[in-house]
Amino acid sequence: MTGKNINELASNLDTLNNIISWCDTNRLIIKKDKSLAFGFHHKLNKNIAFPDIILKDREITYTSQLKVLGAWIKCNLNWDLHAENLLKKLGKLCCAVKT
């Protein structure tokens, strides 16, 4: 969902309800206990207010980092977390090759 301000964003959440209804009609399951919200922003905007998202009587929590298609990304669109995770994996691989 997108919006220029918090009110526009909140009104656009009605689209989410339409998506949920479509999924229910077509027997697609949305696991509300595994659902997360990810709001991203420019790194200079530190205090962003995001609207509450209610999915089938459960509030969806926001996360500051998310793994999408194998890549880690932070809410300020910074790739440092992804690089850190790659370095950890490479470090483990190098140690395994040496032994």
Protein Blocks (a to p, Z undefined) as FASTA:
>chain_A
ZZfbfklmmmmmmmmmmmmmmmmmnopacdfklgccdddddfklmbccdddddeehiacd
ddfbdceehiacdfkopaklmmmmmmmmmmmmmmmmmZZ
